Amino acid sequence: MDQDKKSRISTFRFGVIHDLVGHVQLEHGEQETLIREKCDRKWVIPFSDKTRITRSAILRWVKLYRDSGGKLEALANHDRSDNGMSRAIDEETAMALTQLRRELPKATVVRLIYEMNKRKLVSPGLILTPTTVYRFLNRNGLMKLTQAMPEDRRKFEAELPNDIWQSDCMHGPKVEHEGRNRKTYLLAFIDDHSRLVPYAEFYLSESLAQYLGALEKAFLTRGLPRKIYTDNGSAFRSHHLEHVTASLGIALIHARPYKPQGKGKIERFFRTVRSEFLSCFKGTSLLELNQALYLWLDNVYHQRPHSSTGQSPFARFTSRMECVRDAPNNLRDYFRKTVRRRVAKDRTISLKGRIFEAPVPLIDKQVSLLYHEDEPDQVEIMLEGQSFGMASPVNIHVNCRVKRDKWRNIDLEVLEGSQEYQGGSLWGKRGRQ
């Protein structure tokens, strides 16, 4: 499995277990409730047609993440050490058995085995016994299924600063830009606990590149959150964004489609922006719009008491600064884009219309190239987690003057016995060495 697939799998798995490995210590009952909820819901699993996750898989991912000291790479798939050995119930059969149990909650173990064999859901070579099935169901809490509870929509608030950030995009006013009227988009983040806005800025588009730029500035300004709650827009659903947040130990959570209730705080902030800020804005350019927004946030919004908390967002946020995680010094490196390329026989690799040279040991190998969209000439070469430095742009005029030593390494005794050497054609073509 290549590095790109491993990266997407590890990012997805972190998204599943983020609230089980966070900084908040869970009671045993709370943890079991969370795990059961994760087992009950359907997932879009990368590179798999399955939609369910078993309890044992979740616990295994949690252990891998904790044992590695919080490294995202530990969640990637690794080659099995027990290849060729049989297991009681393989993962595919376990998923099918779990789904069948939810379909037939009152069926006996014998009936479940009968249905599994009838529907051909058992992996070839595997024989289900009543003891094995009973142990599996009991271990995963599937022996007695309870009726689903009504949906809980209670009002909530994060306990500490930077526990949860809510993020979304608001359509803004039109401004003059390069002689045309252009529509603007406000990308903003709000701290769920204090209502402080870590960062907000108007852009001329709502693309992924703009969102990542705003996110990086937010991290540098107010530190790293533990969770980010976003909409389901295309920019928020990108694998690049998921990998960036997971690499920093941040859980990226998406609101359910057509369920805007969970984003009430950011929506309320946007309403305040429209009613108080935009209604008084008199400028015409994007620069004037953003400058006025920064002044309004710092001098008005962050300083006055919030109606829900009774404190100003700035005072409430800064009262618990010991909870804030600083952004790493190499934060910008986490936002680099990654692509896979194979190094050609002449040591070259191409990226976005540019040709670079790689070290000789990497010839004919699949490598990862890490770069920023706005700095396409700064490309780092990685192979299996090891850095091989920055790639050098190819200079064909310099290369034409580089002397090759290929012919000096050939055994002259072998050459003298060849027809080409005796006929002089070899020396005639290459010139005397």
N, C-alpha and C positions, 0 to 999 in steps of 0.2 A: 504494500500500500504506500502511495507516494505521500510527500509531506503535506500537500494541499488537502488531501482527504483526511489525514490525521488531524490537521489543524481544525477542520470543520467539525469533525467528530468530537474532539476535546472541547471545543467551544460550546457545542450543543449540550454535552454532558455537564459542563459547569453551569449552564443555564438551568438544568434540572435540579442540581443539588445546591445551588447558591445559598438558599435559606437554611440549609442543614449544616453548612460549614462556615457560616458567618460569625461575627463577633459576639452575637447574642447567644447566651447559653440557653438551650431548650430543655424543658422538662421531658421526661420519658413519654408521657402521654401526648404532649404537644408534638414531639417528633414523630410518633406513630401516626398521629392524625395527618400530619403533612405528607408522610410517605404514602398513606392510604389514598389521599387525594391525588397524588401524582400517579399512583397505579390506576386510579379510576378514569383519569382523563385520557383523551387521545392526543398523540404527538405527531409532528412531522419529523421523522427521524432521518438524518442524512444518509443517503446511500442504502436505504432499507425500505421495504414495502410494509413493514410492521408499523403499528400505530400505538402499541401499548408497551409499557416498561414494567418489569417485575420488581418486587420489593428487594429481592436478592441483588439485582443489578444496581439498584440505587445505593444500597448499603456498600456494595463493592466499590463503587465510584467514590463514595464519601471516604472510605478507608484509603484508597489510592491517593486521593488529594491530600488528606491529612498526613499520611506517611511520607509524602514527598516534600512536606513543608510548604504546601500551597502552590505547587508548580502546575501550570496548566497542561504541560506536556505529559504529565503522569496519567491523564485521562484518555490519551490516545490509545488506539488498538495496538497491541503488541502480539508478536507470534506466540502461539500457545506452547507451553512447555510439555503438554500432555498429548501432542499430536499422535494419532493412532490408538489412543486409549479411549475406552468407552466411559460415559458418565451416566448416572441414573436417568436424568431427564435433561436433554439438551435444551438450549435456549429457545429454538424455534418451536419445539413441542410444548415447552412451558408457556410460551405466549399463546399458543392455540388453546391449551388447557385452561388458562386463565380467562380467555374470552368466552370459551364454552361454558365455564362455570357461571359467568355473569349472565349468560343467555339462559341457563337452566339452574337458577339458584337453589331449587328444592330437589334436584336430582341426587340420587345416591352415588357413591363412588363407583359401584359396578356399572350403573347406567352411564356415567361419564366415560368410563373406559370403552363401553360398547359404542357410544356415539363417536368417540375419537377414532376408533378403528373403522367404523362405518363411513365416516367422512374422509378417511385417509389423511388425518391430521398428524399421525405419528410418524416420526422420521424412520426411514428404512433401517431395519436391524434392531430397532428398539422395541422392547416388550414392556407394556405398562402392567404393573401388578397393583392390586388394591392397597398394599402396604406403602408402596412408593407414592402412589397418587394421594393417599391420605396424608402422608407426611408433608408432601408438597403443599397441599391445600391448607393444612394446619399452620405450617411455617409462614405462609404468605397471608394469613388471616382471611382465607376464602371458605372456611367451613360454614360459617353463619353470616350471610350477607344481610346487612341492615338496610332498611328503606332510606333512600336519599333524602337528606334534609332540605327544607326550602332554602333558596338563595339568600345569603346574608349580605345585606347592603348597609350595614351600620357605618356611621361616620367614624373616620379614623384619623390619627395624627401620629407621625413618627416620634419616637421617644427622645431622640437626640439629633443635634445638627449633623447634616450629611448622612443620615441614615437612608433617606430616600430623596432623590430629585425627581420632579416631574418635568417633562420636556415636551414641547409641541411647537407648531409653526402657525403664525397668524398672518393673514393677508393684510398688507399695509397699504398706505397711500401711494399715488404715483408721484415720481420726482423727475426732474430734468437730468438726463444723463447722455452726454455726447450728442446733444442736439435733439434728443427724442424724449418723449414721456415714457418712463419705464415703471412697471409695477414693482413694488417692494414686498419683501416677506420678512417678518420678524421671527427669528429663531431665539428661543428663550428657555431658561432653566429656572426652576424655583425650588428652594429647599422646603420640604414638607413640614418640618418642625418649626422653623422660624419665619417662613414666608419670605426670606431674603432671596434676592435674585442673583445667583452667582455670576451670570453673564447673560446679556441680551444684546442683539444687534440686528439692524435691518440689512438685508442683502437683496440683490437683484434676481436671485433664484433660490429655490429650496432644494438644491441638489445635495448629494452626499458630500461632495468636496466642501461645500459651504458649511454643512452641519458639523463635519469633523473639525473644521477650523474653529467654529464657535465652541465646540466641546473642549478642544485643547486649551483655549483661552479661559474657559470656565474652570478647568482643573488647576491652571496656573494661578488663578485669582483666589479660589476658595478651597483648594484641596480636592481630594478624591472622595466621592460618595461611595456608599456600599451598594446602592441599587439606583438604577435609572428607569423610570416608568415612562414609556413613550407611546406614541400612536402607532398605527399600522401602515404608515406611509412607506413608499419604496426606499427612501433614504434610511428610515429607521429599521428596515428589515434586511439590510445588506449584510453579507458575511464579513465584509471588512470591518464594519462597525462592531459586530458581535465579537470578532477576534480581538479588536483593540480593547474593548471593555473587559473581556474575560482575562486577557493578559495582565491587566491592572487589578484583577481581583474584584471587578465590579459586575454585578448581575444586571443584565439588560432584560427588562420585563416589558411585554407589550400588552396594551389594553385589548380586551376582547372586542371584536368587530361589533359596531352598533351598540356598544356599552360605554358611553362617555362618562358615567358617574365617577369612575375612579380618577379622572383627571380634573376634578372640580377646582382644585387650587390654581392650576395653570390657566384654566378657562376663566376663573374669576380675575386673575391678574390681567389677562388680555382685555377683559371688559373694562377694567380700570384704565388701561392704556388708551383704549378708544375714547372713554368718556372724559378723562382728565388730561391726558397728554396730547393726543392727536387733535382734540377739539380746540386746543390753544396753539398748536404749532403753526408758524407762519412762514417757514423756510421753503425752499424750492429744490435743493440738491440733496443727494444721499448723505454727503458729509455733514451738512447742517442738521439733517434729521437725526443722525446718530449722535452728534455732539449734544444736541438738545436732550436726547434720550438719556445719555450718561449723566448729565446734570440733574435731570428730574429724578433719576433713580437714587443718586447719592444724596441729594439735598432735600428731597421731598419724600419719596416712597419709603426709603430705608430708615428715615428718621422719625416718622410719625407713628404712634401706636396703631397696631393692626386691630381691627374690630373683633377678630376671633381669639387672639391671644392676649390682648391688653398690653402688649409690649411692642416696641418698635422692632422691625425685623433685624436691624443691625445689633441692637442690644441683646435680643434673644439668641441670636446666632453666636455672638462673641462671649456669652456667659458660660459656654461649655467648650472652650477652645481645645481642651485636652482630648476631646473626642475626634478632632479633625486630623485626617491623614494628609500629610504633605505630598505633593506630587514629586515623583523621582526626578533627579537631575537630568536624566536622559529621556524625559517624557516625550520629546519630539520623535525619538526613535520608535516608540510604540505605535505611532500613527503612519508608519511607512506602509506602502502597498507591497504585496508580495506576488511575484509571478514565477512560473517554472520555465526554464529553458534548458536545452541540451547544448553543450559546448561542442562546436564543430571541430573537424580535424585540424584546421588552421588556427585553433584556439579562440575563435571569435564567437560572440553571442550578440544577438540583435535585440534591441528594446526600443519601441516607439520610434522607429526610423533611424536609430543610432546604432553603430557597431562598436563593440567593446572587445578588449582582449582579456582572456582569463589565464590563470597560471597553467603551466604545462600538465601537472598531475590531474587536472580536471577535464582533460580532453575526453570527449565522448561520454561525459557523465551528465546526469540531470541535476541541475543546481537551482537554488532559489535566489532570486534577485530582489533586494529590498531597496525601495526608493520612494521619494516624495514626488507627487505629481508636479509640483512647482520647481523641483530641482532634478530634472531627468538625467543630468550629467553625474550626479552623485549616487552611484549604484554600489551596494555592498553585495558580495558573493558569499552565499552560505551553502554548505553541504553537510547534511546530517547534524545540524546544530552547531557546526564549527565555521567560524568566519575565515574567509580567505582574503580579507581586505577589500579595498575599493577597486572596482574595475577601471581599467585605463582605456580611454577612447583610442581607436585604431588610427594610427598615422601612417598611411601607405607610403608617403615619401621617405619617412625614416626607415620603415621596414625594408625598402628596396636596397638600403645600404648596409643592412645587417648581414654579416657573414655567417653562413650555415656550416656546421662541422660534420654533416652527415657522411660525406665520402671519406673523411679522414678515419672514420671508425671501421671501415670495411677491411677485412683481412686481405692483404695484397696477394698472399699465396692462393687464395680462392679466385681472386680477380685474374691472375696470370693464367689460370687454367681455363678461363672462359673464352668463347669465340669472339665476343664483343671486344675483349681486351686485346686478343691476338690480332684482330682485324683493325685495331686502332679506332674503331667507331666510338668506343666509350670516351677515349681521350679527345677524340675529335669533337664530340658533342659538348663535353664538359670543360675541355681545356685542361692543361697539365696542372696537377695539384701541388 
